[in-house]
Amino acid sequence: MDNRPIIVWFRQDLRLTDNVALAKAVEAGAPIVPLYVLDDNAPGEWAPGGASRWWLHNSLVELSGRLANLGAKLVLRRGSATQIVPQIAREVGARGVYFSRQYEPWATSLEVAIHTELAKVDTAIEVRRFPGALLKDPGEVRTKDGGPYKVYSPFWRALNASGEPRKPLPAPTSLTKYRGDAEGDNLGDWNLLPTKPDWSAGLRETWIPGEQGAHARLDAFLDAALTGYHDGRNRPDHESTSRLSPHLHFGEISPAAVWHTAKSWAASHGYQGKGLETFLKELVWREFSAHLLFHFPELPTEPLRTQFNAFPWRDDPEGLRAWQQGQTGFPIVDAGMRQLWHTGWMHNRVRMITASFLIKDLLIHWRAGEAWFWDTLVDADLASNAASWQWVAGCGADAAPYFRIFNPVTQGVKFDPDGAYVRQWVPELARMPAKSIHAPWLASQGTLEDSGVVLGETYPHPIVDHAEARKCALAGYELVKA
């Protein structure tokens, strides 16, 4: 009997349930060496930002504990994965290295490099890659001509036509313990958590990273919000969305598990409304974004519509800073940016509003917004972040028309009609009446005094005239439109 261990290299699959690589290693009957490598260099400029590093620390704590309950020690190493994975394989005499696939350009290159380096250690080492990050492999969903989709709706139809996603696998109840001693780093030495100042209090209040938190989040959403999701998902003043995005990004729950659990819940409750399909379509938007990044690896830095390279962007450090700090004078924009800073997350409707404001009111390049979101979002996902910013800018796949410029006042009135969302995140406006809260500069002096608001002192004047900014944006788009 071959008692050499199999290394299960955890990446963005920090879970035991529906982890195909782990399940196959357990099925082989080999001792298991769980490994996580923090490689800051492989992603280059897309190394995890501050909020993501906070999440990663906490997720690794939970994963380590769950593995310990099965008698396995999670080995942590920091450095180049192309060096560390073969090094561990040599140290433990591994017979195999199993891992889940990732689809970022740097990640796919890394997989090839590691395969090459492992062959130098021992050509008999079995290197196996498994699915799990997506519902379908990006190569599975193609147009009739064999190319990639660039429009979401036909992509959704094609994915549905390709058959149900695979059924999720249960977590292992036992595994064979590795009897050797594979030494690893102390997680605390990685300094993933902020120190001084510690800005993570809001994250701790809002989130429970890890597999258990992911499944609890999904169950709570299905019970409380799925039936109203179709209409409620655009209301930031309501708890109507799943907030599963960070759990999905770190692989604490698989999209296949989300898909089938949601369908099973609907079937068991006899629910046939629009909420289920709308929710699954949002899950597939994540899939579509990964599909785009896989086929267009320059997506995070280059517009898919190359004519947008000629757009007349403005260099406006003060405007960018006001946007980042939630001090633009437009309450719905400021509320969103403050929610982002405090919780590491922002409601999707407000993401679109804030992105439109940066790009089309301030004429600041979408890459500046993409970079800020990358550092501050706990769900910072390279594909989703890049695809969504390009969508708003009008330069990406299935993009919003260039002339769609969100009016932050009317968007606030429509989606936060009572002003509850603004009051929560912009407390200096908490006493403003609903009819004035989304445009305080238009309120009467009496209303401002009654509300304790002094424009320019307690709350800023608008940093731009939206009507004039819209004209400038349209003039810029006229220069580049096809």
Helices and strands as residue ranges (DSSP letters): E 6-10, H 20-27, E 31-38, G 44-46, H 50-69, E 75-78, H 81-92, E 96-100, H 105-121, E 126-130, H 152-161, E 176-177, G 187-190, H 201-206, H 211-224, G 226-228, H 229-232, H 245-249, H 255-268, H 274-295, G 306-310, H 317-325, H 331-343, H 348-356, I 357-361, H 366-376, H 382-393, H 408-415, H 420-425, G 427-429, H 434-437, G 440-442, H 445-451, H 466-480
